[in-house]
Amino acid sequence: MFPSAIYKSRNNSAACIVALIATLMGGVCIGEATAADRLHFSDLQGIHDWRKKSNAAVFVQDKELQWYEALLDAACMKYVSSGEVRFITEAGGDDEPKRVSKIIVGQRICNVTSLTPTESPDSKNP
């Protein structure tokens, strides 16, 4: 059995070979995280602030003031006009991951494809 830090990737045979070599050498192979291992809005314990990055990306700040970049599966953010944006995490169905984070803008819903820690958007644009 491989260590729990080893994840499946799109190329399973190559990932298995790399994982086996890493295990035999005493290292850890970290590949693409599974959907169940990803961060979700519910992990942030609430959203303190948010900023639009692009039509398909948004920065969100948690209650501890840590910033995250959320990438979306569609261009929901281009419909932001009044600032009405909701951040949710839902339980997935039988054929979906255990949890799915979504952004709702008006009547449009976009799935979050990744949520990763980042530096403040203010520090990126001096």
ZALODO-174547 format. One record per atom (N, C-alpha, C): residue in three letters; residue number from 0; y, x, z; atom name. Coordinates in steps of 0.1 Angstrom, whole numbers, always signed. Each point is the difference from the previous one (the first is absolute). Layout:
REM residues N
PT  resn  resi  north   east     up  name
PT   ALA   NUM      Y      X      Z    CA
...
END
This chain:
REM residues 126
PT  resn  resi  north   east     up  name
PT   MET     0    -12     +8     +0     N
PT   MET     0    +12     -8     +0    CA
PT   MET     0    +12     +9     +0     C
PT   PHE     1    +10     -4     -8     N
PT   PHE     1    +12     +8     -1    CA
PT   PHE     1    +10     -4    +11     C
PT   PRO     2     +9     +9     +3     N
PT   PRO     2    +10     -3    +11    CA
PT   PRO     2     +8    -13     -4     C
PT   SER     3     +6     -7     +9     N
PT   SER     3     +7    -12     -2    CA
PT   SER     3    +13     +2     -8     C
PT   ALA     4     +5    +13     +0     N
PT   ALA     4    +13     +3     -7    CA
PT   ALA     4     -2     +1    -15     C
PT   ILE     5    -12     -1     -4     N
PT   ILE     5     -3     +0    -15    CA
PT   ILE     5     +1    -13     -6     C
PT   TYR     6     +7     -2    -10     N
PT   TYR     6     +2    -13     -6    CA
PT   TYR     6     -5     +0    -14     C
PT   LYS     7     -3    -12     -5     N
PT   LYS     7     -4     -2    -14    CA
PT   LYS     7    +12     +2     -9     C
PT   SER     8     -2     +5    -12     N
PT   SER     8    +11     +1    -10    CA
PT   SER     8     -5     -7    -12     C
PT   ARG     9     +8     +0    -10     N
PT   ARG     9     -3     -6    -13    CA
PT   ARG     9    -12     +6     -7     C
PT   ASN    10     -1    +13     +2     N
PT   ASN    10    -11     +8     -6    CA
PT   ASN    10    -10     +3    +11     C
PT   ASN    11     -9     -9     +3     N
PT   ASN    11     -9     +2    +11    CA
PT   ASN    11     -9    +12     +0     C
PT   SER    12     -5     +4    -12     N
PT   SER    12     -9    +11     -1    CA
PT   SER    12     +7    +13     +3     C
PT   ALA    13    +12     +1     -5     N
PT   ALA    13     +8    +12     +3    CA
PT   ALA    13     +4     +1    +15     C
PT   ALA    14     +3    -12     +5     N
PT   ALA    14     +4     -1    +14    CA
PT   ALA    14    -12     +4     +9     C
PT   CYS    15    -12     -4     -4     N
PT   CYS    15    -12     +3     +8    CA
PT   CYS    15     -2    +15     +0     C
PT   ILE    16     +1     +6    -11     N
PT   ILE    16     -2    +14     -1    CA
PT   ILE    16    +10     +8     +8     C
PT   VAL    17    +13     -4     -1     N
PT   VAL    17    +10     +7     +8    CA
PT   VAL    17     -2     -3    +15     C
PT   ALA    18     -4    -12     +4     N
PT   ALA    18     -3     -3    +14    CA
PT   ALA    18    -11     +8     +5     C
PT   LEU    19    -11     +1     -8     N
PT   LEU    19    -11     +8     +4    CA
PT   LEU    19     +3    +14     +3     C
PT   ILE    20     +8     +6     -9     N
PT   ILE    20     +4    +14     +1    CA
PT   ILE    20     +9     +2    +12     C
PT   ALA    21     +9     -9     +2     N
PT   ALA    21     +9     +0    +12    CA
PT   ALA    21     -7     -1    +13     C
PT   THR    22    -10     -9     +0     N
PT   THR    22     -8     -2    +12    CA
PT   THR    22     -9    +13     +3     C
PT   LEU    23     -6     +5    -10     N
PT   LEU    23     -8    +12     +2    CA
PT   LEU    23     +8    +12     +4     C
PT   MET    24    +13     +1     -4     N
PT   MET    24     +9    +11     +4    CA
PT   MET    24     +7     -3    +13     C
PT   GLY    25     -2    -12     +6     N
PT   GLY    25     +6     -3    +12    CA
PT   GLY    25    +14     -6     -1     C
PT   GLY    26     +4     -2    -12     N
PT   GLY    26    +13     -6     -2    CA
PT   GLY    26     +0    -15     -1     C
PT   VAL    27    +11     -6     -3     N
PT   VAL    27     +1    -14     -2    CA
PT   VAL    27     +6     -3    -13     C
PT   CYS    28     -6     -9     -8     N
PT   CYS    28     +5     -3    -13    CA
PT   CYS    28     +7    -14     +2     C
PT   ILE    29    +13     +0     -4     N
PT   ILE    29     +8    -12     +1    CA
PT   ILE    29     +3     -5    -14     C
PT   GLY    30     -5    -11     -4     N
PT   GLY    30     +3     -5    -13    CA
PT   GLY    30     +9    -12     +1     C
PT   GLU    31     -1     -9     -9     N
PT   GLU    31     +8    -13     +0    CA
PT   GLU    31     -6     -9    +11     C
PT   ALA    32     +9     -5     +8     N
PT   ALA    32     -4     -9    +11    CA
PT   ALA    32     -5    -13     -5     C
PT   THR    33     -9     -6     +6     N
PT   THR    33     -5    -13     -4    CA
PT   THR    33    +11    -10     +4     C
PT   ALA    34     -1    -12     -5     N
PT   ALA    34    +10    -11     +3    CA
PT   ALA    34     +1     -3    +15     C
PT   ALA    35    -12     +1     +6     N
PT   ALA    35     +0     -3    +15    CA
PT   ALA    35     +7    +11     +8     C
PT   ASP    36     +1    +12     -5     N
PT   ASP    36     +6    +11     +7    CA
PT   ASP    36    +15     +1     -2     C
PT   ARG    37     +6     -8     -9     N
PT   ARG    37    +14     +1     -4    CA
PT   ARG    37     +9     -6    +11     C
PT   LEU    38    +12     +4     +1     N
PT   LEU    38    +10     -6     +9    CA
PT   LEU    38     +4    -13     -5     C
PT   HIS    39     +3     -9     +9     N
PT   HIS    39     +4    -14     -3    CA
PT   HIS    39    +13     -3     +8     C
PT   PHE    40     +7    -10     -4     N
PT   PHE    40    +12     -4     +7    CA
PT   PHE    40     -3     -3    +14     C
PT   SER    41    -12     -6     +3     N
PT   SER    41     -4     -4    +13    CA
PT   SER    41     -1    +12     +9     C
PT   ASP    42     -3    +12     -6     N
PT   ASP    42     -1    +12     +8    CA
PT   ASP    42    +13     +5     +5     C
PT   LEU    43    +11     -4     -6     N
PT   LEU    43    +13     +4     +4    CA
PT   LEU    43     +6     -7    +11     C
PT   GLN    44     -6    -11     +5     N
PT   GLN    44     +5     -8    +11    CA
PT   GLN    44    +14     -6     -3     C
PT   GLY    45     +2     -3    -12     N
PT   GLY    45    +13     -6     -4    CA
PT   GLY    45     +8     +8     -8     C
PT   ILE    46     +9     -6     -8     N
PT   ILE    46     +9     +7     -9    CA
PT   ILE    46    +14     +0     +6     C
PT   HIS    47     +6    +11     +2     N
PT   HIS    47    +13     +1     +5    CA
PT   HIS    47    +11     -1    -11     C
PT   ASP    48     -3     +7    -11     N
PT   ASP    48    +10     +0    -11    CA
PT   ASP    48     -8     +3    -13     C
PT   TRP    49     +6     -3    -11     N
PT   TRP    49     -6     +3    -13    CA
PT   TRP    49    +11     +3    -10     C
PT   ARG    50     -4     +8    -11     N
PT   ARG    50     +9     +3    -10    CA
PT   ARG    50     -7     +0    -14     C
PT   LYS    51     +5     -6    -10     N
PT   LYS    51     -6     +0    -13    CA
PT   LYS    51     +1    +14     -5     C
PT   LYS    52    -12     +5     -5     N
PT   LYS    52     +0    +13     -7    CA
PT   LYS    52     +1     -2    -15     C
PT   SER    53     -8     -9     -5     N
PT   SER    53     -1     -4    -15    CA
PT   SER    53     -5    -14     -1     C
PT   ASN    54     -2     -4    -12     N
PT   ASN    54     -5    -14     -1    CA
PT   ASN    54    -14     -2     +5     C
PT   ALA    55     -8    +12     +1     N
PT   ALA    55    -14     -1     +5    CA
PT   ALA    55     -2     +9    +12     C
PT   ALA    56    +10     +3     +7     N
PT   ALA    56     -1     +8    +12    CA
PT   ALA    56    +11     -4    +10     C
PT   VAL    57     -3     +2    +13     N
PT   VAL    57     +9     -3    +11    CA
PT   VAL    57     -2     +9    +11     C
PT   PHE    58    +10     +4     +7     N
PT   PHE    58     -1     +8    +13    CA
PT   PHE    58     +0    -10    +11     C
PT   VAL    59     -9     +1    +10     N
PT   VAL    59     +1     -8    +12    CA
PT   VAL    59     +0     +9    +12     C
PT   GLN    60     +7     -5    +10     N
PT   GLN    60     +1     +8    +13    CA
PT   GLN    60     -6     -8    +11     C
PT   ASP    61     -9     +6     +8     N
PT   ASP    61     -6     -7    +11    CA
PT   ASP    61     +8     +0    +12     C
PT   LYS    62     -5     -6    +11     N
PT   LYS    62     +8     -1    +12    CA
PT   LYS    62     +3    +13     +7     C
PT   GLU    63     -8    +10     -4     N
PT   GLU    63     +1    +14     +6    CA
PT   GLU    63    +10     +8     -9     C
PT   LEU    64     +6     -6    -10     N
PT   LEU    64     +9     +5    -10    CA
PT   LEU    64     -6    +10     -9     C
PT   GLN    65    -13     +0     -2     N
PT   GLN    65     -7     +8    -10    CA
PT   GLN    65     +1     -7    -14     C
PT   TRP    66     +3     +7    -10     N
PT   TRP    66     +1     -6    -14    CA
PT   TRP    66    -13     +1     -7     C
PT   TYR    67     -3    -10     -8     N
PT   TYR    67    -12     +0     -9    CA
PT   TYR    67     +4     -4    -14     C
PT   GLU    68     -7     +5    -10     N
PT   GLU    68     +2     -5    -13    CA
PT   GLU    68    -12     -9     -4     C
PT   ALA    69     +4    -12     -4     N
PT   ALA    69    -10    -10     -5    CA
PT   ALA    69     +1     -1    -15     C
PT   LEU    70    -11     +3     -7     N
PT   LEU    70     -1     -2    -14    CA
PT   LEU    70     -7    -13     -3     C
PT   LEU    71     +6     -8    -10     N
PT   LEU    71     -5    -13     -3    CA
PT   LEU    71     -7     -1    -13     C
PT   ASP    72     -9    -10     -2     N
PT   ASP    72     -7     -2    -12    CA
PT   ASP    72     +8     -7    -11     C
PT   ALA    73    +12     -4     +3     N
PT   ALA    73     +9     -7    -10    CA
PT   ALA    73    +14     +3     +4     C
PT   ALA    74     +9     -5     -8     N
PT   ALA    74    +15     +3     +2    CA
PT   ALA    74     +7    -11     +8     C
PT   CYS    75     -6     -3    +12     N
PT   CYS    75     +6    -11     +8    CA
PT   CYS    75    +14     +3     +5     C
PT   MET    76     +4    +13     +2     N
PT   MET    76    +13     +3     +6    CA
PT   MET    76    +11     -3    -10     C
PT   LYS    77     -3     -1    -13     N
PT   LYS    77    +11     -3     -9    CA
PT   LYS    77     +6    -14     +2     C
PT   TYR    78     -7     -9     +8     N
PT   TYR    78     +4    -13     +2    CA
PT   TYR    78     +7     -2    +14     C
PT   VAL    79     +3    +11     +7     N
PT   VAL    79     +7     +0    +12    CA
PT   VAL    79    +15     -3     -3     C
PT   SER    80     +5    -11     +5     N
PT   SER    80    +14     -2     -2    CA
PT   SER    80     +7     -4    +14     C
PT   SER    81     -6     -8     +7     N
PT   SER    81     +6     -4    +13    CA
PT   SER    81     -6     +8    +12     C
PT   GLY    82     -8    +10     -2     N
PT   GLY    82     -6     +7    +11    CA
PT   GLY    82    -12     -6     +6     C
PT   GLU    83     -5    -11     -6     N
PT   GLU    83    -11     -7     +6    CA
PT   GLU    83    -13     +6     -4     C
PT   VAL    84     -6     +9     +8     N
PT   VAL    84    -12     +7     -2    CA
PT   VAL    84     -9     -2    +12     C
PT   ARG    85    -12     -3     -2     N
PT   ARG    85    -10     -1    +11    CA
PT   ARG    85    -11    +10     -2     C
PT   PHE    86     -4     +6    +11     N
PT   PHE    86    -11    +10     +0    CA
PT   PHE    86    -12     -6     +8     C
PT   ILE    87    -11     -1     -6     N
PT   ILE    87    -12     -6     +7    CA
PT   ILE    87    -12     +8     -3     C
PT   THR    88    -10     -2     +9     N
PT   THR    88    -13     +6     -1    CA
PT   THR    88    -10    -12     +1     C
PT   GLU    89     -8     -2    -10     N
PT   GLU    89    -10    -11     +1    CA
PT   GLU    89    -14     +6     +0     C
PT   ALA    90     -9     -8     +5     N
PT   ALA    90    -14     +3     +0    CA
PT   ALA    90     -5     -2    -14     C
PT   GLY    91     -8     +9     -6     N
PT   GLY    91     -5     -1    -13    CA
PT   GLY    91    -12     -9     -1     C
PT   GLY    92     -3     -4    -12     N
PT   GLY    92    -11     -9     -2    CA
PT   GLY    92    -13     +8     -1     C
PT   ASP    93    -11     -7     -4     N
PT   ASP    93    -13     +7     -1    CA
PT   ASP    93     +0    +12     -9     C
PT   ASP    94     +7     -1    -11     N
PT   ASP    94     +0    +10    -11    CA
PT   ASP    94    +12     +9     +1     C
PT   GLU    95     +8     -1    +11     N
PT   GLU    95    +12     +8     +2    CA
PT   GLU    95     -1     +9    +12     C
PT   PRO    96     +9     +9     +1     N
PT   PRO    96     +0     +9    +12    CA
PT   PRO    96     +2     -9    +13     C
PT   LYS    97     -3     +6    +11     N
PT   LYS    97     +1     -8    +13    CA
PT   LYS    97    +15     -5     +2     C
PT   ARG    98    +10     +8     -3     N
PT   ARG    98    +14     -4     +2    CA
PT   ARG    98     +7     +4    -13     C
PT   VAL    99    +10     -9     -3     N
PT   VAL    99     +8     +2    -12    CA
PT   VAL    99    +15     -2     +4     C
PT   SER   100     +8    +10     -1     N
PT   SER   100    +15     -1     +2    CA
PT   SER   100     +6     -5    -12     C
PT   LYS   101    +10     -9     +2     N
PT   LYS   101     +8     -6    -11    CA
PT   LYS   101    +14     -1     +3     C
PT   ILE   102     +8     +0    -11     N
PT   ILE   102    +15     -3     +1    CA
PT   ILE   102     +2    -13     -7     C
PT   ILE   103     +8     -8     +7     N
PT   ILE   103     +3    -13     -7    CA
PT   ILE   103    +15     +0     -2     C
PT   VAL   104     +4     -2    -12     N
PT   VAL   104    +14     -1     -4    CA
PT   VAL   104     +2    -13     -7     C
PT   GLY   105     +7     -9     +6     N
PT   GLY   105     +1    -14     -5    CA
PT   GLY   105    -14     -6     -1     C
PT   GLN   106     -4     -4    -12     N
PT   GLN   106    -13     -5     -2    CA
PT   GLN   106    -10    +10     -6     C
PT   ARG   107     +5    +12     -2     N
PT   ARG   107     -9    +10     -5    CA
PT   ARG   107     -7     +8    +11     C
PT   ILE   108    -12     +3     -3     N
PT   ILE   108     -8     +8    +10    CA
PT   ILE   108     -6    +12     -7     C
PT   CYS   109     +2    +12     +6     N
PT   CYS   109     -5    +12     -5    CA
PT   CYS   109     -9     +7    +11     C
PT   ASN   110    -11     +5     -5     N
PT   ASN   110     -9     +8     +9    CA
PT   ASN   110     +5    +14     +2     C
PT   VAL   111     -1     +5    +12     N
PT   VAL   111     +3    +14     +2    CA
PT   VAL   111    -12     +9     -4     C
PT   THR   112     +3     +9     -9     N
PT   THR   112    -11     +9     -4    CA
PT   THR   112     -1    +12     +9     C
PT   SER   113    +11     +4     +6     N
PT   SER   113     -1    +11    +10    CA
PT   SER   113    +12     -1     +9     C
PT   LEU   114     -2     +5    +12     N
PT   LEU   114    +10     +0    +11    CA
PT   LEU   114     -1    +14     +6     C
PT   THR   115    +10     +8     -2     N
PT   THR   115     -1    +14     +5    CA
PT   THR   115    +12     +4     +7     C
PT   PRO   116     -1     +8    +11     N
PT   PRO   116    +11     +5     +7    CA
PT   PRO   116     +9     +8     -9     C
PT   THR   117    +13     +0     +2     N
PT   THR   117     +9     +8     -8    CA
PT   THR   117    +13     +2     +9     C
PT   GLU   118     +8     +9     -5     N
PT   GLU   118    +13     +2     +7    CA
PT   GLU   118    +10    -11     -3     C
PT   SER   119    +10     +0     +7     N
PT   SER   119    +11    -11     -2    CA
PT   SER   119     +5     +0    -14     C
PT   PRO   120     +1    -12     -6     N
PT   PRO   120     +6     +0    -13    CA
PT   PRO   120    +14     +5     -1     C
PT   ASP   121     +7     +0    +11     N
PT   ASP   121    +14     +6     +1    CA
PT   ASP   121     -1    +15     -2     C
PT   SER   122    -10     +6     +5     N
PT   SER   122     -1    +15     -1    CA
PT   SER   122     -4     +4    -14     C
PT   LYS   123     -5     -9     -8     N
PT   LYS   123     -4     +3    -14    CA
PT   LYS   123    +12     -1    -10     C
PT   ASN   124    +11     -7     +5     N
PT   ASN   124    +12     -2     -9    CA
PT   ASN   124    +12     +3     +8     C
PT   PRO   125     +3    +13     +1     N
PT   PRO   125    +12     +4     +9    CA
PT   PRO   125    +13     -5     -6     C
END
